Amino acid sequence: MNDLEKLLNKIAENVLHIDEASLTSLWDKYKSRVEQISVSHEWEKAIIIFSIINAVRTKNAILNENILHKNSSSRKKVQPKKSKEKPYLKLVK
């Protein structure tokens, strides 16, 4: 692994320790900064920060969708098959 990869891995490790809710609270702030395009170092940093926030949100959305999919698949397997017999309960008017 070269120095650039080591640096990127260290950045990724640090980002993974940040709470998504904390990042999401900054989303509007950095979206606004990104929309105010300027040729400056601060604007470039704002784009990087905004991208990191979106990357974490995307990662969590993918993970949550995957977990939901796995849970719904396992529930289908666990649920007993429905009997073709008439139900014991009757509707009373």
ROVEX-133104 format. One record per residue (C-alpha): residue number from 1; x, y, z; residue in one letter. Coordinates in nm, 4 decimals. Each point is the difference from the previous one (the first is absolute). Last residue first. Example, Ala and Ser with C-alpha at 12.3 -4.5 7.8 and 13.67 -1.06 7.14 Angstrom:
residues 2
<r><num>2</num><xx>1.3670</xx><yy>-0.1060</yy><zz>0.7140</zz><residuo>S</residuo></r>
<r><num>1</num><xx>-0.1370</xx><yy>-0.3440</yy><zz>0.0660</zz><residuo>A</residuo></r>
//
This chain:
residues 93
<r><num>93</num><xx>-7.2552</xx><yy>-0.9080</yy><zz>1.3418</zz><residuo>K</residuo></r>
<r><num>92</num><xx>0.2350</xx><yy>-0.2799</yy><zz>0.0984</zz><residuo>V</residuo></r>
<r><num>91</num><xx>0.2888</xx><yy>-0.0860</yy><zz>-0.2291</zz><residuo>L</residuo></r>
<r><num>90</num><xx>0.1334</xx><yy>-0.3457</yy><zz>0.0713</zz><residuo>K</residuo></r>
<r><num>89</num><xx>0.3274</xx><yy>-0.1107</yy><zz>0.1544</zz><residuo>L</residuo></r>
<r><num>88</num><xx>0.1144</xx><yy>-0.3583</yy><zz>-0.0626</zz><residuo>Y</residuo></r>
<r><num>87</num><xx>0.1322</xx><yy>0.0830</yy><zz>-0.3446</zz><residuo>P</residuo></r>
<r><num>86</num><xx>-0.0999</xx><yy>-0.2247</yy><zz>-0.2888</zz><residuo>K</residuo></r>
<r><num>85</num><xx>0.2678</xx><yy>-0.2515</yy><zz>-0.0901</zz><residuo>E</residuo></r>
<r><num>84</num><xx>0.2526</xx><yy>0.0812</yy><zz>-0.2690</zz><residuo>K</residuo></r>
<r><num>83</num><xx>0.2642</xx><yy>0.0462</yy><zz>0.2661</zz><residuo>S</residuo></r>
<r><num>82</num><xx>0.2427</xx><yy>0.2812</yy><zz>-0.0322</zz><residuo>K</residuo></r>
<r><num>81</num><xx>0.3643</xx><yy>-0.0967</yy><zz>-0.0114</zz><residuo>K</residuo></r>
<r><num>80</num><xx>0.1932</xx><yy>0.0869</yy><zz>0.3099</zz><residuo>P</residuo></r>
<r><num>79</num><xx>0.1996</xx><yy>0.3204</yy><zz>0.0012</zz><residuo>Q</residuo></r>
<r><num>78</num><xx>0.3723</xx><yy>-0.0595</yy><zz>0.0404</zz><residuo>V</residuo></r>
<r><num>77</num><xx>0.0946</xx><yy>0.0053</yy><zz>-0.3696</zz><residuo>K</residuo></r>
<r><num>76</num><xx>-0.1978</xx><yy>0.3144</yy><zz>-0.0757</zz><residuo>K</residuo></r>
<r><num>75</num><xx>0.1451</xx><yy>0.1627</yy><zz>0.3083</zz><residuo>R</residuo></r>
<r><num>74</num><xx>0.3527</xx><yy>-0.0795</yy><zz>-0.1216</zz><residuo>S</residuo></r>
<r><num>73</num><xx>-0.0616</xx><yy>0.1751</yy><zz>-0.3311</zz><residuo>S</residuo></r>
<r><num>72</num><xx>-0.1500</xx><yy>0.3060</yy><zz>0.1714</zz><residuo>S</residuo></r>
<r><num>71</num><xx>0.3004</xx><yy>0.0201</yy><zz>0.2302</zz><residuo>N</residuo></r>
<r><num>70</num><xx>0.2489</xx><yy>-0.0363</yy><zz>-0.2879</zz><residuo>K</residuo></r>
<r><num>69</num><xx>-0.1740</xx><yy>0.2736</yy><zz>-0.1996</zz><residuo>H</residuo></r>
<r><num>68</num><xx>-0.0178</xx><yy>0.2291</yy><zz>0.3010</zz><residuo>L</residuo></r>
<r><num>67</num><xx>0.3706</xx><yy>-0.0547</yy><zz>0.0688</zz><residuo>I</residuo></r>
<r><num>66</num><xx>0.0888</xx><yy>0.0722</yy><zz>-0.3635</zz><residuo>N</residuo></r>
<r><num>65</num><xx>-0.2089</xx><yy>0.3160</yy><zz>-0.0026</zz><residuo>E</residuo></r>
<r><num>64</num><xx>0.1656</xx><yy>0.1129</yy><zz>0.3228</zz><residuo>N</residuo></r>
<r><num>63</num><xx>0.3486</xx><yy>-0.0668</yy><zz>-0.1405</zz><residuo>L</residuo></r>
<r><num>62</num><xx>-0.0747</xx><yy>0.1872</yy><zz>-0.3230</zz><residuo>I</residuo></r>
<r><num>61</num><xx>-0.1475</xx><yy>0.2953</yy><zz>0.1909</zz><residuo>A</residuo></r>
<r><num>60</num><xx>0.2988</xx><yy>0.0020</yy><zz>0.2361</zz><residuo>N</residuo></r>
<r><num>59</num><xx>0.2498</xx><yy>0.0135</yy><zz>-0.2866</zz><residuo>K</residuo></r>
<r><num>58</num><xx>-0.2009</xx><yy>0.2720</yy><zz>-0.1753</zz><residuo>T</residuo></r>
<r><num>57</num><xx>-0.0136</xx><yy>0.2162</yy><zz>0.3138</zz><residuo>R</residuo></r>
<r><num>56</num><xx>0.3738</xx><yy>-0.0498</yy><zz>0.0557</zz><residuo>V</residuo></r>
<r><num>55</num><xx>0.0770</xx><yy>0.0913</yy><zz>-0.3619</zz><residuo>A</residuo></r>
<r><num>54</num><xx>-0.2307</xx><yy>0.3028</yy><zz>0.0122</zz><residuo>N</residuo></r>
<r><num>53</num><xx>0.1805</xx><yy>0.1402</yy><zz>0.3044</zz><residuo>I</residuo></r>
<r><num>52</num><xx>0.3371</xx><yy>-0.0724</yy><zz>-0.1619</zz><residuo>I</residuo></r>
<r><num>51</num><xx>-0.1097</xx><yy>0.1759</yy><zz>-0.3186</zz><residuo>S</residuo></r>
<r><num>50</num><xx>-0.1117</xx><yy>0.3074</yy><zz>0.1939</zz><residuo>F</residuo></r>
<r><num>49</num><xx>0.3364</xx><yy>0.0062</yy><zz>0.1799</zz><residuo>I</residuo></r>
<r><num>48</num><xx>0.1892</xx><yy>-0.0256</yy><zz>-0.3301</zz><residuo>I</residuo></r>
<r><num>47</num><xx>-0.2177</xx><yy>0.2695</yy><zz>-0.1574</zz><residuo>I</residuo></r>
<r><num>46</num><xx>0.0499</xx><yy>0.2289</yy><zz>0.3009</zz><residuo>A</residuo></r>
<r><num>45</num><xx>0.3768</xx><yy>-0.0532</yy><zz>-0.0231</zz><residuo>K</residuo></r>
<r><num>44</num><xx>-0.0081</xx><yy>0.1240</yy><zz>-0.3604</zz><residuo>E</residuo></r>
<r><num>43</num><xx>-0.2052</xx><yy>0.3039</yy><zz>0.1058</zz><residuo>W</residuo></r>
<r><num>42</num><xx>0.2528</xx><yy>0.0827</yy><zz>0.2728</zz><residuo>E</residuo></r>
<r><num>41</num><xx>0.2924</xx><yy>-0.0304</yy><zz>-0.2437</zz><residuo>H</residuo></r>
<r><num>40</num><xx>-0.1593</xx><yy>0.2563</yy><zz>-0.2262</zz><residuo>S</residuo></r>
<r><num>39</num><xx>-0.1360</xx><yy>0.0336</yy><zz>-0.3496</zz><residuo>V</residuo></r>
<r><num>38</num><xx>-0.3554</xx><yy>0.0727</yy><zz>0.0967</zz><residuo>S</residuo></r>
<r><num>37</num><xx>-0.3279</xx><yy>-0.1838</yy><zz>-0.0441</zz><residuo>I</residuo></r>
<r><num>36</num><xx>-0.2704</xx><yy>0.0864</yy><zz>0.2505</zz><residuo>Q</residuo></r>
<r><num>35</num><xx>-0.1870</xx><yy>-0.3309</yy><zz>-0.0453</zz><residuo>E</residuo></r>
<r><num>34</num><xx>0.2765</xx><yy>-0.1813</yy><zz>0.1866</zz><residuo>V</residuo></r>
<r><num>33</num><xx>-0.0391</xx><yy>0.2290</yy><zz>0.3015</zz><residuo>R</residuo></r>
<r><num>32</num><xx>-0.3759</xx><yy>-0.0578</yy><zz>0.0113</zz><residuo>S</residuo></r>
<r><num>31</num><xx>0.0426</xx><yy>-0.3765</yy><zz>-0.0193</zz><residuo>K</residuo></r>
<r><num>30</num><xx>0.2594</xx><yy>0.0324</yy><zz>0.2743</zz><residuo>Y</residuo></r>
<r><num>29</num><xx>-0.2394</xx><yy>0.1632</yy><zz>0.2461</zz><residuo>K</residuo></r>
<r><num>28</num><xx>-0.2925</xx><yy>-0.2196</yy><zz>-0.1025</zz><residuo>D</residuo></r>
<r><num>27</num><xx>0.1991</xx><yy>-0.3200</yy><zz>0.0630</zz><residuo>W</residuo></r>
<r><num>26</num><xx>0.1458</xx><yy>0.1002</yy><zz>0.3387</zz><residuo>L</residuo></r>
<r><num>25</num><xx>-0.2725</xx><yy>-0.1669</yy><zz>0.2096</zz><residuo>S</residuo></r>
<r><num>24</num><xx>0.0423</xx><yy>-0.3059</yy><zz>-0.2195</zz><residuo>T</residuo></r>
<r><num>23</num><xx>0.3590</xx><yy>-0.0368</yy><zz>0.1167</zz><residuo>L</residuo></r>
<r><num>22</num><xx>-0.0984</xx><yy>-0.0031</yy><zz>0.3658</zz><residuo>S</residuo></r>
<r><num>21</num><xx>-0.2805</xx><yy>-0.2446</yy><zz>-0.0718</zz><residuo>A</residuo></r>
<r><num>20</num><xx>0.2418</xx><yy>-0.2240</yy><zz>-0.1916</zz><residuo>E</residuo></r>
<r><num>19</num><xx>0.2333</xx><yy>-0.0305</yy><zz>0.3017</zz><residuo>D</residuo></r>
<r><num>18</num><xx>0.3661</xx><yy>0.0275</yy><zz>-0.0939</zz><residuo>I</residuo></r>
<r><num>17</num><xx>0.2190</xx><yy>-0.3063</yy><zz>0.0601</zz><residuo>H</residuo></r>
<r><num>16</num><xx>-0.0244</xx><yy>-0.1093</yy><zz>-0.3633</zz><residuo>L</residuo></r>
<r><num>15</num><xx>0.1468</xx><yy>0.3341</yy><zz>-0.1070</zz><residuo>V</residuo></r>
<r><num>14</num><xx>0.3183</xx><yy>-0.0668</yy><zz>0.2001</zz><residuo>N</residuo></r>
<r><num>13</num><xx>0.0470</xx><yy>-0.3437</yy><zz>-0.1580</zz><residuo>E</residuo></r>
<r><num>12</num><xx>-0.0617</xx><yy>0.1454</yy><zz>-0.3455</zz><residuo>A</residuo></r>
<r><num>11</num><xx>0.2630</xx><yy>0.2712</yy><zz>0.0578</zz><residuo>I</residuo></r>
<r><num>10</num><xx>0.2510</xx><yy>-0.2628</yy><zz>0.1197</zz><residuo>K</residuo></r>
<r><num>9</num><xx>-0.0760</xx><yy>-0.2166</yy><zz>-0.3016</zz><residuo>N</residuo></r>
<r><num>8</num><xx>0.0511</xx><yy>0.2990</yy><zz>-0.2296</zz><residuo>L</residuo></r>
<r><num>7</num><xx>0.3377</xx><yy>0.0757</yy><zz>0.1616</zz><residuo>L</residuo></r>
<r><num>6</num><xx>0.1136</xx><yy>-0.3616</yy><zz>-0.0266</zz><residuo>K</residuo></r>
<r><num>5</num><xx>-0.1117</xx><yy>-0.0104</yy><zz>-0.3624</zz><residuo>E</residuo></r>
<r><num>4</num><xx>0.2012</xx><yy>0.3118</yy><zz>-0.0756</zz><residuo>L</residuo></r>
<r><num>3</num><xx>0.3051</xx><yy>-0.1372</yy><zz>0.1809</zz><residuo>D</residuo></r>
<r><num>2</num><xx>0.0056</xx><yy>-0.3238</yy><zz>-0.2009</zz><residuo>N</residuo></r>
<r><num>1</num><xx>-0.1499</xx><yy>-0.3339</yy><zz>0.1011</zz><residuo>M</residuo></r>
//
